[in-house]
Amino acid sequence: MEDSSTKNWETAVLDGGPADGKRTRVTDRPRVIQVTYPCLPDGPEDGARIEALYLYRRDCGVTTEPLRYGFDAASP
């Protein structure tokens, strides 16, 4: 397993959607970043987690930091 301190981390900023303006660090320039927010269950809890899912796709035209990931409004 590779030590995370030796990886080439890059800063990325999320553009649009519920995480607009948030910054994160990524390695290997992933094409998609998944953002989740917890949802409260309506009724008794049975151990299931319910989360809202949002996808951000990398803008391949941005080649220097901060990388940009735009909100995909068509994501599930």
DSSP file (Angstrom, degrees, kcal/mol; ACC not computed):
  #  RESIDUE AA STRUCTURE BP1 BP2  ACC     N-H-->O    O-->H-N    N-H-->O    O-->H-N    TCO  KAPPA ALPHA  PHI   PSI    X-CA   Y-CA   Z-CA
    1    1 A M              0   0    0      0, 0.0     2,-0.2     0, 0.0     3,-0.0   0.000 360.0 360.0 360.0 135.4    0.0    0.0    0.0
    2    2 A E        -     0   0    0      1,-0.1     2,-0.3     2,-0.0     5,-0.1  -0.548 360.0-112.8 -79.7 138.2    1.3    3.4   -1.0
    3    3 A D    >   -     0   0    0     -2,-0.2     3,-1.9     1,-0.1     4,-0.4  -0.544  18.9-138.7 -69.3 127.9    1.9    6.0    1.8
    4    4 A S  G >  S+     0   0    0     -2,-0.3     3,-0.8     1,-0.3    -1,-0.1   0.720  99.1  67.3 -63.9 -20.4   -0.6    8.9    1.3
    5    5 A S  G 3  S+     0   0    0      1,-0.2    -1,-0.3     3,-0.1     4,-0.1   0.682  98.5  52.2 -73.5 -15.5    2.1   11.4    2.2
    6    6 A T  G <  S+     0   0    0     -3,-1.9    -1,-0.2     2,-0.1    -2,-0.2   0.503  87.7 102.9 -97.2  -4.8    4.0   10.5   -1.1
    7    7 A K  S <  S-     0   0    0     -3,-0.8     2,-1.2    -4,-0.4    20,-0.0  -0.396  80.7-113.0 -76.3 156.3    1.0   11.0   -3.4
    8    8 A N        -     0   0    0     -2,-0.1    20,-0.5     2,-0.0     2,-0.2  -0.744  38.3-164.8 -91.3  93.2    0.6   14.1   -5.5
    9    9 A W        -     0   0    0     -2,-1.2     2,-0.3    18,-0.1    18,-0.2  -0.540   4.4-167.5 -78.5 142.6   -2.4   15.9   -4.0
   10   10 A E  E     -A   26   0A   0     16,-2.6    16,-2.7    -2,-0.2     2,-0.3  -0.969  22.1-116.7-128.6 148.3   -4.1   18.7   -5.9
   11   11 A T  E     -A   25   0A   0     -2,-0.3    56,-2.8    14,-0.2     2,-0.3  -0.640  32.1-173.7 -82.8 139.0   -6.6   21.2   -4.7
   12   12 A A  E     -Ab  24  67A   0     12,-2.9    12,-2.4    -2,-0.3     2,-0.4  -0.975  11.1-152.1-131.7 146.9  -10.1   21.1   -6.3
   13   13 A V  E     -Ab  23  68A   0     54,-2.8    56,-2.3    -2,-0.3     2,-0.4  -0.955  15.2-132.4-119.9 140.3  -13.0   23.4   -6.0
   14   14 A L  E     - b   0  69A   0      8,-2.7     7,-3.1    -2,-0.4     2,-0.5  -0.771  19.7-155.4 -93.4 133.9  -16.7   22.4   -6.4
   15   15 A D  E     - b   0  70A   0     54,-3.2    56,-2.5    -2,-0.4     5,-0.1  -0.940  51.5 -14.8-118.3 118.4  -18.7   24.7   -8.6
   16   16 A G  S    S+     0   0    0     -2,-0.5     3,-0.5     1,-0.2    56,-0.1  -0.164  91.9  66.9  86.4 177.6  -22.5   24.9   -8.3
   17   17 A G  S >  S-     0   0    0      1,-0.2     3,-1.3     2,-0.1    -1,-0.2  -0.058 107.7 -40.6  65.1-167.2  -25.0   22.7   -6.5
   18   18 A P  T 3  S+     0   0    0      0, 0.0    -1,-0.2     0, 0.0    -2,-0.1   0.692 139.0  48.3 -71.3 -19.0  -25.3   22.1   -2.8
   19   19 A A  T >  S+     0   0    0     -3,-0.5     3,-2.3    -4,-0.1    -5,-0.3   0.064  78.8 159.3-106.9  24.2  -21.5   22.0   -2.2
   20   20 A D  T <   +     0   0    0     -3,-1.3    -5,-0.2     1,-0.3     3,-0.1  -0.202  68.3  10.1 -52.8 128.3  -20.7   25.2   -4.2
   21   21 A G  T 3  S+     0   0    0     -7,-3.1    -1,-0.3     1,-0.3    -6,-0.1   0.284  90.7 137.5  86.9 -10.6  -17.4   26.7   -3.3
   22   22 A K    <   -     0   0    0     -3,-2.3    -8,-2.7    -8,-0.2     2,-0.3  -0.401  41.1-148.0 -68.3 146.0  -16.2   23.8   -1.2
   23   23 A R  E     +A   13   0A   0    -10,-0.2     2,-0.3    -3,-0.1   -10,-0.2  -0.871  21.5 166.2-115.2 150.3  -12.6   22.8   -1.6
   24   24 A T  E     -A   12   0A   0    -12,-2.4   -12,-2.9    -2,-0.3     2,-0.4  -0.920  32.8-112.6-149.0 172.3  -11.0   19.4   -1.3
   25   25 A R  E     -A   11   0A   0     -2,-0.3     2,-0.3   -14,-0.2   -14,-0.2  -0.937  33.6-178.7-113.7 139.5   -7.8   17.6   -2.2
   26   26 A V  E     -A   10   0A   0    -16,-2.7   -16,-2.6    -2,-0.4     2,-0.4  -0.907  16.2-147.5-132.0 159.1   -7.7   14.8   -4.9
   27   27 A T  S    S+     0   0    0     -2,-0.3   -18,-0.1   -18,-0.2   -20,-0.0  -0.948  80.4  13.3-122.3 149.8   -5.1   12.5   -6.3
   28   28 A D  S    S-     0   0    0    -20,-0.5    -1,-0.1    -2,-0.4   -19,-0.1   0.645 108.9 -94.1  64.2  17.5   -5.0   11.2   -9.9
   29   29 A R        -     0   0    0      1,-0.1    -1,-0.2     2,-0.0    29,-0.1   0.905  48.7-146.0  45.1  65.1   -7.6   13.8  -11.1
   30   30 A P        -     0   0    0      0, 0.0    -1,-0.1     0, 0.0    28,-0.1  -0.256   8.5-134.2 -59.8 148.2  -10.7   11.6  -10.8
   31   31 A R  S    S+     0   0    0      1,-0.2    27,-2.9    26,-0.1     2,-0.4   0.816  87.0  30.6 -72.9 -30.8  -13.4   12.3  -13.4
   32   32 A V  E     -C   57   0A   0     25,-0.2     2,-0.4    37,-0.1    25,-0.2  -0.983  61.9-160.9-134.5 140.8  -16.2   12.4  -10.8
   33   33 A I  E     -C   56   0A   0     23,-2.9    23,-2.5    -2,-0.4     2,-0.5  -0.980  15.5-146.7-117.5 134.1  -16.5   13.4   -7.2
   34   34 A Q  E     -C   55   0A   0     -2,-0.4     2,-0.4    21,-0.2    21,-0.2  -0.864  12.3-169.7-102.1 131.0  -19.5   12.2   -5.1
   35   35 A V  E     -C   54   0A   0     19,-3.0    19,-2.6    -2,-0.5     2,-0.4  -0.976   6.2-172.0-118.8 132.1  -20.9   14.4   -2.4
   36   36 A T  E     -C   53   0A   0     -2,-0.4    17,-0.2    17,-0.2    15,-0.0  -0.947  10.9-166.1-125.4 148.3  -23.4   13.1    0.1
   37   37 A Y  E     -C   52   0A   0     15,-1.8    15,-3.1    -2,-0.4     2,-0.0  -0.998  30.4-113.7-127.3 133.9  -25.5   14.7    2.8
   38   38 A P  E     -C   51   0A   0      0, 0.0     2,-0.4     0, 0.0    13,-0.3  -0.355  25.8-153.9 -68.2 146.5  -27.3   12.7    5.4
   39   39 A C        -     0   0    0     11,-2.9    11,-0.5    -2,-0.0     0, 0.0  -0.927  19.2-118.0-116.5 144.9  -31.2   12.6    5.4
   40   40 A L        -     0   0    0     -2,-0.4     2,-0.1     9,-0.1     9,-0.0  -0.696  29.9-123.6 -83.6 129.4  -33.2   12.0    8.5
   41   41 A P        -     0   0    0      0, 0.0     2,-0.9     0, 0.0     4,-0.1  -0.408  13.5-133.8 -69.6 147.9  -35.4    8.9    8.4
   42   42 A D  S    S+     0   0    0      2,-0.1    -2,-0.0    -2,-0.1     0, 0.0  -0.840  77.0   8.6-103.1  95.4  -39.1    9.3    8.9
   43   43 A G  S    S-     0   0    0     -2,-0.9     2,-0.0     2,-0.0     0, 0.0  -0.823 113.1 -11.3 128.6-170.4  -40.0    6.6   11.3
   44   44 A P        -     0   0    0      0, 0.0     2,-0.4     0, 0.0    -2,-0.1  -0.336  69.0-117.7 -65.9 141.7  -38.2    4.0   13.4
   45   45 A E        +     0   0    0      1,-0.1     4,-0.1    -4,-0.1    -2,-0.0  -0.640  30.4 178.2 -80.3 133.2  -34.5    3.6   12.6
   46   46 A D        -     0   0    0     -2,-0.4    -1,-0.1     2,-0.2     3,-0.1   0.142  61.8 -89.2-120.0  17.3  -33.5    0.2   11.4
   47   47 A G  S    S+     0   0    0      1,-0.3     2,-0.2     0, 0.0    -2,-0.1   0.292  86.6 131.7  93.6 -10.1  -29.8    0.7   10.8
   48   48 A A        -     0   0    0      1,-0.0     2,-0.4     2,-0.0    -1,-0.3  -0.520  50.3-139.0 -76.5 143.0  -30.2    1.9    7.2
   49   49 A R        -     0   0    0     -2,-0.2     2,-0.5    -3,-0.1    -9,-0.1  -0.869  12.5-161.2 -99.8 136.1  -28.4    5.1    6.2
   50   50 A I        +     0   0    0    -11,-0.5   -11,-2.9    -2,-0.4     2,-0.4  -0.978  17.9 169.9-118.1 125.1  -30.3    7.5    3.9
   51   51 A E  E     -C   38   0A   0     -2,-0.5     2,-0.4   -13,-0.3    -2,-0.0  -0.988  35.0-125.2-138.3 144.4  -28.2   10.1    2.1
   52   52 A A  E     -C   37   0A   0    -15,-3.1   -15,-1.8    -2,-0.4     2,-0.4  -0.742  33.0-147.2 -83.1 135.1  -28.8   12.6   -0.7
   53   53 A L  E     +C   36   0A   0     -2,-0.4     2,-0.4   -17,-0.2   -17,-0.2  -0.899  19.4 177.3-113.1 131.5  -26.3   12.0   -3.5
   54   54 A Y  E     -C   35   0A   0    -19,-2.6   -19,-3.0    -2,-0.4     2,-0.4  -0.990  14.0-149.9-131.7 140.8  -24.8   14.7   -5.8
   55   55 A L  E     -C   34   0A   0     17,-0.5    17,-2.7    -2,-0.4     2,-0.4  -0.899   5.8-166.2-114.2 142.0  -22.2   14.3   -8.5
   56   56 A Y  E     -CD  33  71A   0    -23,-2.5   -23,-2.9    -2,-0.4     2,-0.4  -0.995  12.2-151.5-124.3 128.7  -19.5   16.8   -9.6
   57   57 A R  E     -CD  32  70A   0     13,-2.7    13,-2.6    -2,-0.4   -25,-0.2  -0.818  23.2-108.1-105.8 140.7  -17.7   16.2  -12.9
   58   58 A R  E     - D   0  69A   0    -27,-2.9     2,-1.0    -2,-0.4    11,-0.3  -0.407  21.4-131.3 -68.1 135.1  -14.2   17.4  -13.6
   59   59 A D    >   -     0   0    0      9,-3.1     3,-1.8     1,-0.2     9,-0.4  -0.789  18.0-162.3 -84.2 103.8  -13.8   20.3  -16.0
   60   60 A C  T 3  S+     0   0    0     -2,-1.0    -1,-0.2     1,-0.3    -2,-0.0   0.636  82.8  70.1 -67.6 -13.7  -11.1   18.9  -18.3
   61   61 A G  T 3  S+     0   0    0      7,-0.1     2,-0.7     1,-0.1    -1,-0.3   0.670  83.6  79.0 -76.0 -16.3  -10.3   22.4  -19.6
   62   62 A V    <   +     0   0    0     -3,-1.8     6,-0.2     6,-0.2    -1,-0.1  -0.844  51.9 164.7 -95.4 114.6   -8.8   23.3  -16.3
   63   63 A T        +     0   0    0     -2,-0.7     2,-0.3     4,-0.1    -1,-0.1   0.444  54.4  59.6-112.6  -2.5   -5.3   21.9  -16.1
   64   64 A T  S    S-     0   0    0      2,-0.2   -54,-0.0   -54,-0.0     0, 0.0  -0.849  93.8 -45.7-123.2 162.2   -3.8   23.8  -13.1
   65   65 A E  S    S+     0   0    0     -2,-0.3   -53,-0.1     1,-0.1    -2,-0.1  -0.418 113.7  46.9 -70.8 146.0   -4.8   24.1   -9.5
   66   66 A P  S    S-     0   0    0      0, 0.0   -54,-0.3     0, 0.0    -2,-0.2   0.485  83.9-152.6 -77.9 137.8   -7.4   24.6   -8.3
   67   67 A L  E     -b   12   0A   0    -56,-2.8   -54,-2.8    -4,-0.1     2,-0.5  -0.350  16.2-131.2 -64.0 155.7   -9.0   21.9  -10.5
   68   68 A R  E     -b   13   0A   0     -9,-0.4    -9,-3.1   -56,-0.2     2,-0.5  -0.950  20.4-171.4-121.0 134.3  -12.7   22.6  -11.1
   69   69 A Y  E     -bD  14  58A   0    -56,-2.3   -54,-3.2    -2,-0.5     2,-0.3  -0.986  15.5-150.1-121.8 120.6  -15.5   20.2  -10.7
   70   70 A G  E     -bD  15  57A   0    -13,-2.6   -13,-2.7    -2,-0.5   -54,-0.2  -0.695  24.5-103.5 -95.3 143.3  -19.0   21.3  -11.9
   71   71 A F  E     - D   0  56A   0    -56,-2.5     2,-0.9    -2,-0.3   -15,-0.2  -0.379  26.3-141.5 -62.1 133.6  -22.3   20.1  -10.4
   72   72 A D    >   -     0   0    0    -17,-2.7     3,-2.0     1,-0.2   -17,-0.5  -0.844  14.6-171.5-100.1  98.0  -24.1   17.6  -12.6
   73   73 A A  T 3  S+     0   0    0     -2,-0.9    -1,-0.2     1,-0.3    -2,-0.0   0.700  83.4  59.6 -65.0 -19.0  -27.7   18.5  -12.3
   74   74 A A  T 3  S+     0   0    0     -3,-0.1    -1,-0.3   -19,-0.1    -2,-0.0   0.407  78.7 120.1 -89.8   2.8  -28.7   15.3  -14.2
   75   75 A S    <         0   0    0     -3,-2.0   -22,-0.0   -20,-0.2    -4,-0.0  -0.272 360.0 360.0 -67.4 158.0  -27.1   13.1  -11.5
   76   76 A P              0   0    0      0, 0.0    -1,-0.1     0, 0.0   -23,-0.1   0.509 360.0 360.0 -59.8 360.0  -29.4   10.6   -9.8
